[in-house]
Amino acid sequence: MFKRLAVCAAAAMMLCSCGSSEKHQGSVFAMDTYMSLTAYGSSAEEGIKKASEKLNELDKLWSATESGSEIFAVNSSEGKPVSVSDETASLISFAKEMSSQTGGAFDITVYPIVEAWGFTTGEHSVPSEERLNELLEVVGSDKITVSGSEITLPTGSKLDLGAVAKGRAGDICADLMKECGVTSAVLDLGGNIRTLGTKPDGSKWKIGLRDPFSEGIYATLDVGETNIVTSGAYERFFEQDGKTYHHIIDPNTGRPAESGIASATVIGSDGRLCDALSTSLFVLGAKGAEQLYRSRHDFDYILVTDSGEVIMSEGVSGLITFEPGFGEKVSVVK
């Protein structure tokens, strides 16, 4: 879920150095999160300006809560077909495919259940079993019909592109920056990291991975151009009657996923895929993640379990450096 609240400092670029490694930074509030854009070189300021404008444009298309957005129109359609942009139709079609490929672990129709738990409003409460069963009746990507640029959704069902939107937005903004001549940049879209090229000196980017159990990071990744997306139980949660409930819902149960995973990170070239898979792997757990990885091998991943064990695909081995106290229990999936 995301909503558009404000835009800040989009034009307030900070010049930090000069020459070919000239550094510019900008920030924007979109998709319910603060985003930080950093780019280098003579085209950096133009690139950040265009990326910031595009982020606001996509936010207006994809917000589930802002009247006037395409997703809001679909959710309010009462079963009637709604014409949307090709970009939106493509993203919804992709999300349907991901739901099928993950056995329903990923599903953009889970929004009514997320609402019932209060994660869209901050008014948290545990829904009754009866209420969850009612809502599960309107959840399921098979309920979405995509016909060209027309989307049809039955009354009671609602879409939320929050688990794929930032990943797709990162790739779109990176392409815009390239068109401006930017060859070196880091886009931090609220935890979704999209790197462009390498550092100006040709060295790799160092991206920290947040420790799911405390402040700080548990490891650093050395990467070139890629996407790094993490889903964690620490992001949004509440406590009731001594139990903690996080925001990553298992679409098959309507409850916060209990998979034994504290955080799931996915690395790959396709931002929307990494975004969708970070949620999917969290829901699927270690065994399901391994099965999905072996079935396609077009991404890498790192899981931190509730007990602190690290499970990662073999492509990560040469990229990761653990902080002291982490990495003592590591399993590598080949």
N, C-alpha and C positions, 0 to 999 in steps of 0.2 A: 504494500500500500504506500502511495506517496501522494502528497498534495502540494500545491504551489502556495507558498506563504510570502516570500519576498525575494528580492534580488539584491545582493550587496557587493560592492567593490568590484563589479564586473569591469568597470573602466579604470579602476585605480591600480594600474600596473606599477610595479616597483622595479626600477632599473637597478640591478645589483652589480653589474660589471660591464665591461665593454669589449669590443672586438667580436670575433666570430663566436665566442662563448657568451655573448651578451644574454643576460638572464632576465626574463619577464615573468611576473606572477599575477594571476587574477583569481578571483573567487566568485562563486555564484551559489545562491540557494535555489535548488530545484529538486524535484522528485523526493521531497520531504527530507533533504539532507544538505549539508554544506559540502561544496565541491571546490577543490583547489586545483588550478591549472598552472603548470610551470613549463615554459618553453624557452629555447635558446636560439640565438641568432638574430639577424636583421629582420626576419619575417615574423618573429615571435609575437610581437604585439598585435599584429593583424590576425594571426592565427588564433590567439586567445580570444580576441574580440568576436570572431566568427563562431568559434566553438561555444562561447557563452551564449550568444544569440540562438544558436541551434539547440542548446540544452533547454532554454526557456520555451522554444517552439515545440520541442518534443514533450516537455512537461505539460503544455497546454493540450496536446493531442492525447496523452496517455494517462492523465490523472483520473483516478476512480472517483474522486470527490468533487472536482471542480465542474460546475455546470458549464456547458459549452465544449467540454472535451469530447473526443470521439468515444472513449470508453464510457463516460457518463451517459452519453446518448444510447449506447448499446444496452447498458444496465437499466435504463429507463424505458426501454422500447416496448415492454409488455408483449414480447413475442413477435413483433413486427421486424422485418428486415431493415437494417441501417447501413447506409453507404458510408464507407470510411476511406481514408487514403490508402494507397497501395502499400506504403510502409507499415501502417497499422495492420492491414489485412495479412501481410507477410509475417509479421511478428506473431499474430494470433495463430496462423497456420503452423508456424514453427513450434509454438507452445503446445498445440494439439499433438504434434509428432512426438515431442519430448514426453508428454504424458503417456503415450503408447509405449515408447521405448523404455520408460522407467517403471512400467507396471503400475502407473498411477501415483508414484511417489512425488511426481511433480504435477501440479494441476492449478491452472490460473482461475478456476471456478471456485476455489476454496474461500473466496472473499466473504461470503455470508457467515461462515464459521469464524473467521478471524474477527469479524464485527461482533459476533456473539460473545467472544472472549474479551472484548473491549480493547483490543490492540489498535484499533483505528481511532478510538476516542480518548483512551487513557482511563476510561471508567471500567476497570477490570473486574471480572467476576467469573466464576466457574459455571458454565451452563449445565442445566440438568441433563440427564441421560435422554429424557424424552425430547428435549429441545434439540440436542445434537442429532438424534435419529431423524427428526423432521428436516433439519438442515442438510443432512447427508443425502436426502432424496433429491436435492436441487444441485448437488455437486457432481461433477464429472465432465471431462473435456468432450465426451461423446455428445454432450448436449449442445455444443457449439457447432453451428453450420456456417461454413465459409464457402461462398459462391462468388468467385471473382473478388470484387471489392465490397460485397455485401455480407454482413454478419447478422445471423439470426440466433437469438438466445431466448429460451422459454422464460415466462414470467417466474420470478423468484430466484433465478440464477443470476449471478453477477461475476464479472471479470475483474481481475486485478493483475496488471502486467508488471507489478513491482519486482518480481523475481527474474525478469528478463530485460526490463527496460534499460537499466543502467549499463548492462553489458552491451546491448546494441548501441546505446548512445555513445559509449566510449569509442567503439569502432567508427561510428559516423563522424565523431569529432576528430579522431585521429586522421581520417581521410581528408577532412576539410583542412586541417593543418598542413598536411602534405601538399595539397593544392596551392596553399599559400607559400610553399617553399620551406616549411619547417621540417627539419630532419632529426630533431632531438627534443623530446618532451616527455613529461610524466603527468598524467591526468588521474587525480584521486577523486573519484566520484562517490564519496561517502563509503569508502571501504572497497569499492571496485577499483582496481588499479589497472590503467592502460598505459603502457610505455610505448614510445615511438622512437625507433632507432636505438642508439646508445648515448652515453654521455658525450658532450662535445669533444672530449679527448679520446674517444673511441673505447673507453672502458665500459664495463657493464653497470647497470643500475643495481643498487642494493636496496631491496624492499624488505622491511620488517614484517613479521607475522605476529599478530597480537597473541599474548598468552591468555588462554581462555579462563585461567584460574586466578589471575591477579593483574595488576597494572604492568605495563611494559611489554616486551616481546619475548617469544620463546626461540625464534630462529630468524635468520636473514637469508633471502634468496638473491643470488647474483644472476641477473637476466638481461637479455637484449630486448627486442621488440616482442611484446606478448601481452596477455591479460592475466591478472591474478585476482581471483574473487574468493572471498571467505564468508561462510555463514557460521554463526556461533550462537549458542544458547545465551550468551552474556549480553547480546545486543538489546533485546527488549524482553522483560519478564516482570512478574509480580508474585507476591507471596499471599497465600490464603490458608488459614488453619495450619500453619507450619509447613506447608508444601510450596515449592517454587514451580511456577508454570511459565515456560518460555513461549516465544511467538512463532516458532517453526512448527506448523501444524501438519500432522500426517493426514492426508486427504482420505485415507481409508478408514480412519477411526474418528476424525474430528477433534482429536486431542493433540497436545504438544507431543512431538515425536519422542519416543523412549527407545532409542537405538544404541545407547551406550556411547554416543559421540558428543564431544564437547565443542569441537569446531571442525569444519570441513573446508579445505582450500583446493581450488581447481586452477590449473595453469594451462593456457592454450591460446591458439591464434584467433579463435572465434569467441568474441565477447559474450554474445547471447547464450552460446553453448556453455561457457564457463559459469555464467550467472545461474542458468537453470540447473546445471549439475551440482553446484555447491549446495543448493537446497536439496536436490535429489539424494546426494550421497549422505547428507546428514540424516535424512529420513530412512534411507535404506540400511544404514549401518555398515560395519566393516565387511561382512560377507557379501552383502548386496553390492557394495561399491566395487569390490574385487571382481565380481561376476560381470558387472557393467563395463568396467575397464577392459577386461579381457575380451569382451565381445566387440570392441570398437577401436581401442588404442589410438584415439585421436585427441587425447588430453592426458595430463598428469595430475596427480592429486596427493594431498597430505591430510590425513585424519589424525586428530588428537582425541583419544578416548577419555571417558570419564575417569579412568584410573591413571591417566598421564602417559599411556603408551602412544607412540607415534607409528602410524602405518602409512607408507608412501609408495608410489609407483617408482619403478627403477629410473625413469627419466629425471627424477628429482635429485638423485644421489649426488650428482656432481655439481649441483646448484646451491645446496643448503648448508648453512653453518649454524649449529645450535648454540644457544646461550648456555652458560654453566647451569647444571642441574637438569637440563633437558637432553633428550637424545640418548639416554641410557638404555631405554627399552624401545628399540626401533625394528620394525619389520618392513621388508622391501618386497613389493609385489612385482613379479616379472611377467 
